[in-house]
Amino acid sequence: MRQKLALLLATGLCVGFVKGAPGTYASILTGAAIFMTQRLGHRIAPELYVTVLCLVTVLGVLASDDVSRSRGAHDPSFVVIDEIAGQMVALLFVPVTLVNVIAGIALFRAFDIWKPLGIRRLERLKDGVGIMADDLAAGFLTCLILHAANWLFPR
């Protein structure tokens, strides 16, 4: 039962099994969920957002570690909870507009793939921490750029 739950969490409720670009799909769905929640009038309280982000991160470390060990592969492509957490960091405290969400998804995916500024080294961290850390860093870099852009070009 534990391994099934870990697999369900690690794959983002099975999004990771969708053929093509599962990490991109997970990022798009995360960004869309954040955008739609705000647009439907359910303002996400910052405390709740941070709590959910922390929970996703901790569960992500545990689940991705369990799945990667059971499958004998470090950071298998179907594990997408790291992209979910990273995308949440990318949009942390950023005004939820369509432009910000699209830019946040594009920048996050670019940084997650490119791994600039030493982000690639974080993959070497042990087990689930290494799986999650590079995406969290890519999300943080994206978040900084989005905040700077919103400060420089206010609406």
Secondary structure, 3 states (H helix, E strand, C coil): CHHHHHHHHHCCCCHHHCCCCHHHHHHHHHHHHHHHHHHCCCCCCHHHHHHHHHHHHHHHHHHHHHHHHHHCCCCCCCCCHHHHHHHHHHCCCCCCCHHHHHHHHHHHHHHHHHCCCCHHHHHHCCHHHHHHHHHHHHHHHHHHHHHHHHHHCCC
